[in-house]
Amino acid sequence: MVRSLVDLLTTHASHHPDRTGYRYLVTGDVDGEIQEISYGRLAARSRAVAAWLQERGLAGTRAMLLYPPGLEFICGYLGCLAAGVVAVPGVPPQGRAQNHRALTRMKRLIADADAKVILGGREVISALSGMAEHLPELADITCVATEDIPDEAAAAWHEPDLTADSVAFLQYTSGSTSAPRGVMVTHGNLLDNERVISERMGHTEDVLAEYGHEMFVSWLPVYHDMGLIGPVLNTVYLGATATLFSPLHFLQQPQRWLTAVTRYRPHTSGGPNFAYELCLKHATPGLLDHLDLSSWQVAFNGAEPVRAATLRRFADTFAPAGFRREALYPCYGLAEATLMVTGSTVHTPPTLLQAPESGPHAGQSDAASVSCGRPGPDVTVAVADPERREELPDGEVGEIWVRGASVAKGYWRNALATRETFRATLTGHDGRFLRTGDLGFLRDGELFVTGRLKDLIVIDGRNHYPQDLELTAEMAHPALRPGCTAAFSVDGGNSGLGADGVDGADGGAHGEQPVIVAEIAPDAVSEAEKIIDVIRSGIGDAHGLSVRDVVLVQPGTIPKTSSGKIQRRASRAAYLDGALAVIAAPAQS
């Protein structure tokens, strides 16, 4: 009986020791330096790390993982699982100022997880040794570069006493609406969600054979659930091969992603909606001539709102390179459910519900609601009235609730939040549900996600979804960067200050009022006043709302989570504090 991914790794290493598990494109280029690790080598290295941890009596404790992108993270992560140590993936400090935000988050995670050891790459561990003044917490923590653990250590490894309920790792949430919390993902949760992913994405034995086990190409960060549970761990679950490279290399040259898909011809690859938009910006005729995307069967799109316009444009633009509309694969998941909850049907185009003839986005095909597919096998999805805790009928918007073996154990050392989020009861249903905090509706068994419960804007008794306002703003003028707009509300008595320190609102207004903060291209600054007017007009026409402020800010400055979700609360706080990187001062109402 398979108890964990460690058992599957042992099986693959025994049956196919020379098969490549992972290859890493060091420069992000297919013709650059490439590192590979076989299943036999991966098993040996993970056992060496595990034995090192076991010999120091660390089984059952937490290990912070601080690695740059690369294969060593995978050895360290699987080493923790093989030792019965709870892994805590984190973002290593980097950059000139050691990236203040990353450093602050790292300190918070170390303290919250009560980490006893830090595993990392040589450069990271070396950098930490020189940061004692910033990280006094390190005085009581053992730090080791796992490359320096000798292969011979593997001989001392012994199988840990694991059960399905044993915690495998803590996945800290990215904190789009609250402080990060450590989700306790068990070995049973991991195995079940890998089963769900495999079933929903069509990762069958026949497909594995057809693709020569080349299943994934991924640039996604491995410390985040989408990059870890999907491409990295589904690979070891299947005994497949994945091609990985750094998120930074993708952001620098998005065409690297499509070039890698062309070279290695994987079955599955994907990312958040913004990644597809970046590729569209770099889709030159010369690039299209050198691409072959015909092998791409599952182009998953999740972690942030899926835009119908992006799906259409991506399919149309890359059709000459062999990309098929049926490969588009919107999906929905969250760390509290390990990862995947719903996914599209393979070889079937996404389901779109066109905008109604009246109301916001009337007649705009690009504003259609996008289905995130159907629940995985043995996963129950209900849409509930969060106050009455009753299930709502098809087509009615409510909070998305989830039940199944993939639902995590709860939040680390947070019994109250665990009870509120993971122990919900629904009238007419047995068992406990996970409250996702997301809003959506079901239609013919498919899930449509509409927004976040806590981000909901209520004005004059009417509910407005920030995603709708953001989409209206982005469609109002081409200078706005897709997926880089934040909509939120503030009390009429509050005011945010523009770049010139002038109050940008009518101080006499009362009640909640909407604010739009949007990133624009630097070369559009001369049109700022016109852009602000167009956004105001667009939102007034589509939603019947008078916008308090429209603030245009520099590219890359709107707060986002590690998965690319807009942090509306952080944006709101920056607006109220006058801390936005303003390009154009807010216009008065």
N, C-alpha and C positions, 0 to 999 in steps of 0.2 A: 504494500500500500504506500502510495506517495504521500509523504507528510509535509514536504516543503520543496521549494525550488532547488535546495541543496541535493535532494534525492534525484531530481531530474538531471542536474548537472553531472552527478556521479554516473548516471546511466549513459548520458551522451558521451562523456569522456571515456567510458568503457567500450561503447559500441563504435564510436566515430572519433577517436582521439585526434586525428589529423585534420578534421573538418574545421574550417575557419569559423569561429564564433563571431568575432568582431574585427573589422578593419577600421583604422582611424586615419583620416586624411589630415596630416599634420598642418599643412598650409591651407586646407580647405579646397585644394585643387586636385583633380583626378590624376594629373601628370606630375604632382609634387611628391614629397616623401610620404610613404604609407607604412603604417605599423599594423601588424596583424597578430592575433592571438588565437590559437587553436583550442578546442574543448579540452584536450589533454593538458595543455599548459594552463588554461584557465582554472581547471580543477586543482592542479598542483599549487598554483599561486594563492588561490583562495584558501586552501588548506594550510598553507604556510602562515598566512595572516591569522587564520582561525587559531592555529596552535599557539602562536605568539600571544594572542589574547587569553586563551585558556590557561596557559602556563602562569599568567599573572593574576589569575583568579578573577577575571573580568566578566565571566559569563553572567548574564542577567543584568549587567549594567548598561549604560548608554555610551555610545561612541560617536563623537562628532566627526563627520566626514567633510574635509575641506580640501578639495582637489581642483586643479585646473581641468578644463576639458581634456579627455583622453581615456585610455584603456585602464589606467591604474585605479580610477574610481571604481570600475566594475569589480576588479579584484578585491578592493577594500570592502565594498558593499557586500559581495557574496561571502567574503571572509567573515564579516560580522554575522551573517545568517548561519554560516557553518560553525560558528563558535557559540551560538546562542546568545550573542550580544545584540542589543537593540541599536540599529543604525539610525543616525540622525543626519541626513544630507543637508549641507549648508553651502553658502556662497563664500568662497575664500576672499579675504580682503585683498584689494589690488589697486593699482593706480598710484598717483603721486601722493595723495593724501590718504592712502589706504582705503579710499572710498568710505567716507564717514557713515553713509547710510548702511552699507554692508557691514561695517565694523559694529555699528550699534545693534543691528539685527543679530549678528553673530554672538555678541555678548549676551543678548537677551535669550537666545536659544540655548547657549551653554548653561546659563543659570537656570532656565526653566526645565531643561531636560536633566539637569544635574549630571552632566557628562563627566565621566571619569577618565576618558582618554580621547585624544584627538588623532585621527588618522589623516594623512594628507600626502601630497607630493613633496619632494625635497625642497623646492623653492618656497612653498607655502610654510612648511615647518621652520625653515631657516628664517623667513620673514617674521614668524610669530615669536621667535626667540629674541628678536630685537624690539618687541612691542610690549615689554613688561610694564612700562609706565602707563600704557593705555589699557592693558588687560591684566590687572592684578589677579583675576580669576585663574590665570594660567599657572600660578604658583603651586596649586594642588592638583594639577592635571598632567598626566603623562602625554607627551607628544611624540609621534613616531612617523617617519617617512616610510611607507610600506615597501618602497623599492629596496630599502636597506634590510628588510627581513629576508634572511637567506632561504633558498629553496629547501635546504636540508631540514628546516623547521617543520615541514609538512609531515615528516615521519612521526612526530609526536601528536598529531591531530587525532582526536577521538570524536565520534558522533555525539552531538548534543542531545539531551533529552527534550525533544520538541513535541508539542501537540498542535493541533489546528488552532487552539486558543492562545498559543504562545505569541507574544508581540514580536513581530519581525523588525519593524522600524517605525519611527515617528515621522510622519509627513506633516511638516508645519505648513498651515494654510498661508496663502499669499496675502491675506488681510485686505481684501477689497473694501470691506465695510467694518472691520474691527481689528483689534490687535491679533497677531498670529497665534494660533493654537496648535498644539501638537496632536495630530490625529493618530491614534494607536491602531496601526494596521497589523493584523495577525497573519501568521503563515497560511491559515485557512482562508482569510480574505484574499490574499495574494493569489493563491491557486484558483479560487473561484473566479476572480476577475480576469485572470488570464484565460480561463475557459470562456468567459463571456466575450472577451475581445476576439478570441480565435473563432468563435461561432459567428459573431456578428460581421466580422471582416472576411469571412470565408477562408480562414487559414487552415485548410484541410490537408490531410496527408497527400492527396492527389495534387493539390496546388503546390505544396512544398516540393514534390518531385518534379512537377512541370517547370518550376522556377529554379531548379537546381539549388534549392534552399536559400536563394537570395530573396529575402522577404522585406527588408527595410533599408531605407536611406533616411538618416535623421541628423539635423543640426540642433534639435531641441535641447535645452539645458537639462542635464541628467539629475540635478537637484530638485527639479520640479516634477510633479506627478505625471504629467503628460509625456515628458521625455523619458522618465524612468520606467513607469509601469507599462507604457506602450512599447516603443522600439527596443529598449534595453532588456527588460525582463520578459516580454513576450518572445524575444529571440531565444533566450535560454529555456523558456518553457517549451518551445517547439523543437529546439535543437537546430535552429536556423542560423543564417548569417545576416549580420547587419553592418551597414557602412555608416560611420558616424563622423561628424566634424563639428567644429566649434560654432556656437551661436554668433560670436563676433565675426567670424569669417563669412557667415551667411549675410549678416547685416552690412558688412563692407561691400560684398559683391553678391547680391541675391541670385544671380545667374549660376553661381556655383551649385546651388541646390538642384536646379534643372539639369545641369551638366552631369552631376553625379547620378541622377536618375537615368539619364541617357546612357552613361557608361555601364552602370551595374544592373540596370533593368530590374528593379525590385517590384514586388507586388504592391507594397504599401509604403506610403510616405505622406507626411502632412504637417500641419501646424495651425496656429491661430489665423483668423481672417486677414490680419495685417500682412502676414507673410505672402499671401497670394497677391495682395495689392502691391507689395514691393516688387514682386516678379513682373507684374504688369508694367510698372514704371520703367523697367529695364528690358522690355520686350522689343528689341530692335530687329529689323529684318535680318541682319547678319546673325543674330543669336538664333532666331527661329530656323534658319537654314542649317544650323549645326545640331539641332535637338531632335531626338526621337523619343517621344513620351508614350509610345504605343503599348508598352508593357505595363504601364501604371494602371492598376485596377482599383485601388482604394486611395483616393486623395482626401484624407480626413481633414476636417475643418472644425475646430472646437476651441474651448477655453475663453472665448469672447463672442459677442454677437456675430452670427453668420449673416452676411449681407447678400441678398438676392442679386444685387448689382455686381458684386464681386464674382459670384458664381457664373453669371452670364458672361461677363467680360473675359474671365479666365478661360472658359470653355471656347468662346469665339476666337480669342487671340491665339491660343495655342493649338487649336484644331489643325492648322497646317503642319504642326510638328507631331501629329498623331494622337494628341490628347482627346479623349472621348468624354462627352458630357456625363455619361453613365458612371464615370470614375469619381465624380464629385460626391463626397461622403460627409455631410454634416453629422455631427454627433454631440452628445451631451454627457457630462460626467462631473465629478467633484471628488476631492480628496477624501471626504467623509464616506464615500461609497467605494473607496480604494481608487477607482478612476471611472471606468465606463458604466453608464446607466442605459443609454439608448444609442442606437446607431442606425444609419440608413441600410437599405438593402443593396447588396453588391450587384453590380451590372444593371442598376435601375437609377434613372435620374432622380434628383431630389424632388420631393413634393413641395410645391409652392402654392400658397393661398394668396391670390391676387388681392390688392388693396380694394376696399369697397368703393362704390361710385360716389360716396359722400364721406366727409370726415377727413382726418389727417391722411395725407398721401393719396387722396382720391385719384383713381385712374393711373397711378404711377406704378408700372410693372416692376421697377427696380426696388420698390418699397414693399414687395410681397413678403409675407411671413414665410420663413423657411422651416420645414420640418427637420427635427433632429433625429428622426427615425423611430424605431420601435424598441421596447425594452429587450434586454438580453434574456436568454433562457433562464427561467426560475427567478426573474427579477420582476417585482411588482411596482408599478408606478401609478400613483393616484394623484388627482388634483383636488385639494381640500380647501374649504373655507377655514382659514387659520384660527378664527375666533370660535366658530361653532364646532370645529373639528368634525365636519361632515363632508363626505365626498360630493363633488360638484358634477353635474352632467357634462357630456361632450360639448365642447365649444365654449364653455364658461371658464374665465380666467380665475385662477386661485394659486395657492402655494403648492409646489411640486413636492410630493412625499414619496419616499422610496423604501422598499423592504426587500431583503434578500441576503444571501450568504456573503456578498461582497461588502455589505455595510459594516463599517469599522466598529471596533470595540467601544470607542468613545474618545473623549479628549483627555490627554495626559494630565493627571493631577487636577482635574477640574470637574468635580462631581456634579455641581449645579448646572454647568453648561452641557454636560453629557446628558443629564436628565431632561433638560429642555429641548435638546436637539435630537437625541438618539432614542428617546423613549416615548414618543408621541403615540397616542391611541386614536383610532379612527372608527367612528360609529359604523357598525356592520362588518368590521374586519377583525380577525383575530391577529394577535401579535403586535409588535411594536414597529413604528415607522421612523425613518430618518426625515426630519424636517430640513429641507435644503435651503430655505430662505430665498429660493428662486420662484418667480412667477411664470405661469404658462398655462396651456390648455391642451387637452387631448382631442384629436379628431380622427375617427376611424382607426384608433389604435396607435396613431403617431403623435409624438410630443412636439409641441411648438413652445419654445421658451420666449417669454416676452420681457423679462427684466428681473430686478432684485426687489424683494419685498421691502427692505429697509431704504431703498433708493426711491421708492414711489413718491411722486410729487402730488400733493393734494391741494388744489386751489379752488376755493368756492364750492367745496363739496365734490369736485370732479377729480378723478384719478388720471394722472398723466405719467406715462413711462418715460424716464429720461432718455432711453434708447431712441424713442420716437422723436423727441425734440432734437437729439444729436443728429439723427439721420436727416431730418428736415434742414437743419443748419448746414450739414455737409453738402446736401443736394442744392442748396441755394446759391453756392458760388464755388467754382473749381479751385480757388486758391486755398480752401480748407483741406487739410491733410486727412484722408480717410482714417477713421478709427482713432482720431486724436482730438475729439471734442468731448467736453464734460458739461452735462446739464444738471443743475441742482436748484433747490429753492432756499431762500433766506427770508427771515422775518422782515417785514416792512420797516422796522425800526433800525435794522442793521445796515451798515454800508461798507462797501469795499473801496479801497483807494486805488486809483489808476496810477500810471507811471508819473504823472505830474502832481500826485498827491491831492487831486481834486475829487471830491465825493461824486461818484458817478450815478447817484440815484436820487429819487425824490424822497427826501427825509420825512415828508408828511404821509407817505403811504403806510397802510396797515395790512396785516395778514401776510401769508406766504407769497413770495414773488419769484419767478424763475430767473436764473442767471445762466448765460451761455459763456463758457470759456473755450476758445478754439485756437489750435495751432495753425499758423499760415506760413506759406513760403516767404522767405525774406524779400524776394523780388516783388512781392505783392503789397508791401508796406504803403506805397504811394496810393493804393486803392482802398486803404483801411476804412475810411469814412463810408465809402460806397458799400464795401463788404458788410459793415455793421448794419447799414440801413437795409440791405437785401435780406440779411438774416432775420432782423426784426420783422420785416414785412412777411417773410416766408412763414415764420412761426405764428404770426398773427393770423394769417390766412388759413393755415393748416390746422391750427389748434385753438384758435380763438383766444390766445393769450397775449397779454402785454408783457414784454420782456423787460425786466428791471435793468439788467446790464448785459452787454455783449463785450467781452474782453478778448482781444486778440493777443496771443502770446507766442514766444519764440518756439521753433520746432524742438521737439524732444524734451519739453519742460513740464508737460502735464503729468502728474503722478500716475504711475501704472504699477500693477502687481508684477511679479516675476513671470506670470503667464501672459502679460499684455492687457489685462483688464484695466479699464479706467477706474482709478480710485477717486470716486466722486466726493467722498467725505474729506479726503486729503485736499482735493481741489477746492472744496468749499472753505476749508480752514485757511488755505493759502489766500483765497480771495478776501476773506474777512480780515486776515492779518496784513493785507497789502503786500504779500510775499510772492505774487505771481511775476513771472518774467515777461512783463507787458511790452508788446510792440506798439499797440495803439491804446490810448486811454479810453476807458468806457465812455460811451456816449450817453447823454442824459435822456431819461424817458420823456 
